[in-house]
């Protein structure tokens, strides 16, 4: 069993930010990435995806986005950026190494790999994100619905749905973006439990993220104060509000039931439905921690305080939604949490 100074599980944006911070703290991390690329889930997002924050506010620590800092980078630009970022890291990055279990072993942790192999370390960072665990709500009749059902994680573009009747479930940025895109090719409705909330993309001639950064709200430690963090509003430059106002897509209160190939709406009307797309978010994907006592709650969410495990010193989390702030699981914010985690781990190792 190989002994290493620090293990980072996940080679996407969170894992790369964690590795960068650990190196700056004087440690030698080993990054374990299950796939063959250090780009996280970005290649799997829908084709038209662009960031909601400008390039100048969307970089990881130590390497700005190239090009126009006020543009909104496309999905493929993010993939290229993360690839270049990983190439510059002074860390041991191992792709094709899936972690299947982390266990407590004396004053450290054993990290078991798929296909054999074990590492031992006193410092572990869980940075595997949430894309591997899309949330599928328990909707009435969903299990017997005969139409196509897919999560936003599996959606790529509108072409396969041309001419169909489609309902998108969700009220967030992705739900509204996908529904508006589909409405150009199909008859699409957006089903939500409450009216969609919008936030203006630009205020006083500046992108909203300029003001979030200038006021400090973007980095404010709100995660521990909010038992139920609010759903973020849809960032809009006017296009999406106008699309919903024009009924393309139309927004409807949540349906009451799915039966066979039909949907029943809150007003009692029913109609045939071809496809249902669930833009209902994700949950932390941490199956490898299931055997580590008192680490996850029954729903699979980690027990953590600002990213630190309260029960297992030396175990840190990076990239959780609302871990500390509203930007904790974003390109622009994950670096702050990674830096805090690395400082705690450096102090932990120094106490050996």
C-alpha positions as CSV (number, residue, x, y, z in Angstrom):
1,X,0.0,0.0,0.0
2,X,1.5,3.3,-1.1
3,X,1.7,6.1,1.4
4,X,1.1,9.6,0.0
5,X,1.0,13.1,1.7
6,X,-2.5,14.1,0.4
7,X,-5.2,12.5,-1.8
8,X,-7.6,14.5,-3.9
9,X,-10.6,12.5,-5.2
10,X,-11.9,14.1,-8.4
11,X,-10.0,15.9,-11.2
12,X,-12.6,18.4,-12.2
13,X,-12.7,22.1,-11.3
14,X,-12.9,21.3,-7.5
15,X,-10.2,18.8,-7.5
16,X,-7.8,20.9,-9.6
17,X,-8.4,23.9,-7.3
18,X,-7.8,21.7,-4.3
19,X,-4.5,20.4,-5.8
20,X,-3.4,23.9,-6.6
21,X,-4.1,25.1,-3.1
22,X,-2.3,22.0,-1.5
23,X,0.8,22.7,-3.6
24,X,0.8,26.3,-2.5
25,X,0.6,25.1,1.1
26,X,3.8,23.0,0.5
27,X,2.1,19.6,0.2
28,X,2.4,17.0,-2.5
29,X,-1.1,15.9,-3.5
30,X,-2.1,12.9,-5.7
31,X,-5.2,13.6,-7.7
32,X,-7.3,10.5,-8.6
33,X,-9.7,11.0,-11.5
34,X,-12.1,8.3,-12.6
35,X,-12.3,9.4,-16.3
36,X,-9.6,9.8,-18.8
37,X,-9.6,13.6,-18.7
38,X,-9.2,16.3,-16.0
39,X,-12.2,18.4,-17.0
40,X,-14.9,17.1,-14.7
41,X,-18.5,17.0,-16.1
42,X,-18.1,19.9,-18.5
43,X,-18.0,17.9,-21.7
44,X,-21.3,16.2,-20.7
45,X,-23.3,19.5,-20.4
46,X,-25.7,20.5,-23.2
47,X,-24.2,21.9,-26.4
48,X,-25.3,25.5,-26.1
49,X,-24.2,26.0,-22.5
50,X,-22.4,29.2,-21.7
51,X,-21.2,30.4,-18.3
52,X,-23.4,32.8,-16.4
53,X,-20.4,34.7,-15.2
54,X,-17.9,36.6,-17.4
55,X,-14.5,35.1,-18.1
56,X,-12.8,37.6,-15.7
57,X,-14.9,36.2,-12.8
58,X,-14.7,32.5,-13.9
59,X,-11.1,31.5,-13.5
60,X,-9.5,29.1,-11.0
61,X,-6.7,30.5,-8.8
62,X,-3.4,31.1,-10.6
63,X,-4.6,31.1,-14.2
64,X,-7.0,33.7,-15.8
65,X,-9.1,32.9,-18.8
66,X,-7.5,34.2,-22.0
67,X,-9.3,36.4,-24.5
68,X,-12.0,39.0,-23.8
69,X,-12.5,39.1,-20.0
70,X,-16.1,40.3,-20.4
71,X,-17.3,37.5,-22.6
72,X,-19.3,34.5,-21.3
73,X,-17.2,31.4,-22.1
74,X,-18.8,28.5,-23.9
75,X,-18.8,24.9,-22.5
76,X,-16.0,23.9,-24.8
77,X,-13.9,26.9,-23.8
78,X,-14.2,25.7,-20.2
79,X,-13.0,22.2,-21.2
80,X,-10.0,23.7,-22.9
81,X,-9.3,25.9,-20.0
82,X,-9.4,23.1,-17.4
83,X,-7.2,20.9,-19.6
84,X,-4.5,23.7,-19.8
85,X,-4.9,24.3,-16.0
86,X,-4.2,20.7,-15.2
87,X,-1.1,20.6,-17.4
88,X,0.4,23.5,-15.4
89,X,-0.2,21.9,-12.0
90,X,2.8,20.7,-10.1
91,X,0.8,17.7,-8.8
92,X,0.7,14.0,-9.5
93,X,-2.6,13.6,-11.5
94,X,-3.7,10.0,-12.2
95,X,-6.6,9.6,-14.7
96,X,-8.6,6.4,-15.0
97,X,-8.3,5.8,-11.3
98,X,-11.8,5.5,-9.7
99,X,-12.0,5.5,-6.0
100,X,-14.4,2.9,-4.7
101,X,-14.0,3.2,-0.9
102,X,-12.3,5.4,1.7
103,X,-11.9,3.9,5.2
104,X,-10.4,5.0,8.5
105,X,-7.1,3.4,9.3
106,X,-5.4,4.5,12.5
107,X,-4.5,8.2,12.2
108,X,-5.2,8.2,8.5
109,X,-7.3,6.9,5.6
110,X,-7.1,4.0,3.2
111,X,-8.2,4.8,-0.3
112,X,-9.2,1.8,-2.4
113,X,-9.2,1.9,-6.2
114,X,-11.3,0.1,-8.7
115,X,-9.4,-2.8,-10.2
116,X,-7.0,-3.0,-7.2
117,X,-4.5,-0.7,-5.6
118,X,-4.6,1.1,-2.3
119,X,-3.3,4.4,-1.0
120,X,-2.8,5.5,2.6
121,X,-2.8,9.2,3.6
122,X,-3.6,11.4,6.6
123,X,-5.2,14.0,4.3
124,X,-8.1,13.4,1.9
125,X,-10.1,15.9,-0.1
126,X,-13.4,14.7,-1.5
127,X,-13.9,16.8,-4.7
128,X,-15.9,14.6,-6.9
129,X,-18.8,17.0,-7.5
130,X,-22.4,16.1,-8.1
131,X,-22.9,15.4,-11.8
132,X,-22.8,11.7,-11.2
133,X,-25.9,11.9,-9.1
134,X,-28.7,13.8,-10.9
135,X,-31.7,14.4,-8.7
136,X,-34.9,12.8,-10.0
137,X,-37.9,13.9,-7.9
138,X,-40.7,11.5,-7.0
139,X,-43.3,12.8,-9.4
140,X,-46.8,11.2,-9.4
141,X,-47.0,8.6,-12.2
142,X,-43.4,9.0,-13.3
143,X,-42.6,5.3,-13.0
144,X,-45.4,4.4,-15.4
145,X,-45.1,7.2,-17.9
146,X,-44.7,5.8,-21.4
147,X,-43.0,8.8,-22.9
148,X,-39.3,9.7,-22.9
149,X,-37.9,10.8,-19.6
150,X,-34.4,12.2,-19.2
151,X,-32.5,14.4,-16.8
152,X,-30.8,17.6,-17.9
153,X,-27.6,15.7,-17.4
154,X,-28.5,13.7,-20.5
155,X,-29.8,16.6,-22.7
156,X,-27.6,17.8,-25.5
157,X,-29.8,19.8,-27.9
158,X,-33.3,20.4,-29.3
159,X,-33.0,18.5,-32.6
160,X,-34.2,15.1,-31.3
161,X,-37.4,16.7,-30.0
162,X,-38.4,18.7,-33.1
163,X,-42.2,18.8,-33.5
164,X,-42.8,17.0,-30.2
165,X,-44.8,18.0,-27.0
166,X,-42.2,18.5,-24.3
167,X,-42.4,19.5,-20.6
168,X,-39.3,20.7,-18.8
169,X,-39.5,20.5,-15.0
170,X,-37.5,23.1,-13.0
171,X,-37.1,26.8,-12.3
172,X,-33.4,27.3,-12.4
173,X,-31.0,28.6,-15.0
174,X,-30.6,25.3,-16.8
175,X,-34.3,24.6,-16.8
176,X,-35.1,28.0,-18.4
177,X,-32.3,27.9,-20.9
178,X,-33.2,24.4,-22.0
179,X,-36.9,25.2,-22.2
180,X,-36.3,28.3,-24.3
181,X,-34.0,26.4,-26.6
182,X,-36.5,23.6,-27.1
183,X,-39.4,26.0,-27.7
184,X,-37.8,27.0,-31.0
185,X,-38.1,23.3,-32.2
186,X,-41.0,21.9,-30.3
187,X,-44.1,22.8,-28.3
188,X,-42.6,23.2,-24.9
189,X,-43.9,24.1,-21.4
190,X,-41.9,24.9,-18.3
191,X,-43.5,23.3,-15.2
192,X,-42.6,24.9,-11.9
193,X,-44.0,24.9,-8.3
194,X,-43.7,28.7,-8.1
195,X,-43.2,31.5,-10.6
196,X,-39.7,31.8,-12.0
197,X,-37.6,34.4,-10.3
198,X,-35.3,36.5,-12.5
199,X,-32.2,38.5,-11.6
200,X,-30.9,41.1,-14.0
201,X,-27.6,40.1,-15.6
202,X,-26.4,43.7,-15.7
203,X,-26.8,46.5,-13.2
204,X,-25.6,50.1,-13.8
205,X,-23.7,48.9,-16.8
206,X,-21.8,46.1,-15.0
207,X,-22.4,42.4,-14.9
208,X,-24.0,41.2,-11.6
209,X,-20.8,39.3,-10.7
210,X,-18.9,42.6,-10.5
211,X,-21.3,43.7,-7.8
212,X,-21.2,40.4,-6.0
213,X,-17.4,40.6,-5.9
214,X,-17.2,44.3,-5.0
215,X,-19.7,43.9,-2.1
216,X,-18.1,40.7,-0.8
217,X,-21.4,38.8,-1.0
218,X,-20.0,36.3,-3.4
219,X,-17.6,35.0,-0.8
220,X,-19.7,35.7,2.3
221,X,-19.8,32.6,4.6
222,X,-23.6,32.0,4.3
223,X,-23.6,28.2,4.1
224,X,-23.6,27.6,7.8
225,X,-26.3,30.2,8.4
226,X,-28.8,28.8,6.0
227,X,-30.6,25.6,7.0
228,X,-32.5,25.7,3.6
229,X,-30.5,27.8,1.1
230,X,-32.8,29.7,-1.3
231,X,-33.0,28.6,-4.9
232,X,-30.9,31.1,-6.9
233,X,-32.8,33.2,-9.4
234,X,-32.4,32.9,-13.2
235,X,-29.7,35.3,-14.4
236,X,-31.2,37.1,-17.5
237,X,-30.2,39.7,-19.9
238,X,-33.9,40.0,-20.9
239,X,-34.1,37.2,-23.4
240,X,-35.6,34.5,-21.1
241,X,-38.1,36.7,-19.4
242,X,-39.3,37.8,-22.8
243,X,-39.5,34.2,-24.0
244,X,-41.7,33.2,-21.1
245,X,-43.8,36.3,-21.5
246,X,-44.3,35.4,-25.2
247,X,-45.2,31.8,-24.3
248,X,-42.2,30.2,-25.9
249,X,-42.0,28.3,-23.6
250,X,-45.1,28.8,-21.6
251,X,-44.8,28.5,-17.8
252,X,-47.4,26.4,-16.1
253,X,-48.0,25.3,-12.4
254,X,-46.7,21.9,-11.7
255,X,-48.7,19.0,-13.2
256,X,-50.6,16.7,-10.8
257,X,-50.0,13.4,-12.6
258,X,-48.5,11.5,-15.4
259,X,-50.4,8.5,-16.9
260,X,-49.3,6.4,-19.8
261,X,-48.4,9.0,-22.4
262,X,-50.4,11.8,-20.9
263,X,-50.0,14.7,-18.4
264,X,-52.7,16.1,-16.1
265,X,-52.3,19.7,-15.3
266,X,-53.3,21.5,-12.1
267,X,-56.5,22.8,-13.8
268,X,-57.6,19.3,-14.6
269,X,-56.9,19.3,-18.3
270,X,-54.9,16.5,-19.8
271,X,-52.9,16.2,-23.0
272,X,-50.5,13.8,-24.7
273,X,-46.9,14.3,-23.8
274,X,-43.9,13.0,-25.8
275,X,-41.0,13.9,-23.5
276,X,-40.3,15.0,-20.0
277,X,-37.0,16.7,-19.1
278,X,-36.0,17.0,-15.5
279,X,-33.9,20.0,-14.9
280,X,-34.0,19.4,-11.2
281,X,-30.4,19.7,-10.1
282,X,-27.9,17.3,-8.5
283,X,-26.9,15.9,-5.2
284,X,-23.4,15.2,-3.8
285,X,-21.9,12.1,-5.4
286,X,-19.8,10.5,-2.6
287,X,-20.5,6.8,-2.7
288,X,-16.9,6.0,-1.7
289,X,-17.5,7.5,1.7
290,X,-20.5,5.3,2.5
291,X,-18.4,3.0,4.7
292,X,-16.8,5.8,6.7
293,X,-18.8,6.1,9.9
294,X,-20.7,9.3,10.6
295,X,-19.6,11.0,7.4
296,X,-22.8,11.0,5.4
297,X,-26.4,11.5,6.4
298,X,-29.1,9.0,5.3
299,X,-29.7,11.0,2.1
300,X,-26.0,10.9,1.2
301,X,-25.2,14.5,2.1
302,X,-21.9,14.9,4.0
303,X,-21.6,16.2,7.5
304,X,-19.3,19.2,7.2
305,X,-18.6,22.6,8.7
306,X,-17.2,24.9,6.1
307,X,-15.9,22.0,4.2
308,X,-14.2,20.1,7.1
309,X,-15.5,16.8,8.4
310,X,-16.4,17.2,12.1
311,X,-15.9,13.5,12.8
312,X,-12.8,12.6,10.8
313,X,-9.9,15.1,11.1
314,X,-8.0,15.2,7.8
315,X,-11.1,14.8,5.6
316,X,-12.1,17.9,3.7
317,X,-14.8,18.6,1.1
318,X,-14.4,21.0,-1.8
319,X,-17.1,22.0,-4.4
320,X,-20.3,21.4,-2.4
321,X,-23.2,23.6,-3.2
322,X,-23.5,26.3,-0.5
323,X,-20.5,24.8,1.3
324,X,-19.6,28.2,2.6
325,X,-21.0,30.7,0.1
326,X,-23.3,31.0,-2.9
327,X,-20.3,30.4,-5.2
328,X,-18.8,27.4,-3.4
329,X,-19.5,25.0,-6.3
330,X,-18.6,27.4,-9.1
331,X,-15.4,28.0,-11.1
332,X,-15.2,31.5,-9.6
333,X,-15.7,30.4,-6.0
334,X,-14.2,27.0,-5.5
335,X,-10.7,28.3,-5.1
336,X,-11.5,30.1,-1.9
337,X,-12.8,27.0,-0.3
338,X,-9.9,25.0,-1.6
339,X,-7.5,27.4,0.0
340,X,-9.2,27.1,3.4
341,X,-9.2,23.3,3.2
342,X,-5.5,23.2,2.3
343,X,-4.6,25.4,5.2
344,X,-6.5,23.1,7.6
345,X,-4.8,20.0,6.1
346,X,-1.3,21.6,6.3
347,X,-1.9,22.3,10.0
348,X,-3.3,18.8,10.5
349,X,-0.2,17.2,9.0
350,X,2.1,19.5,10.9
351,X,0.7,18.1,14.2
352,X,2.0,14.7,13.4
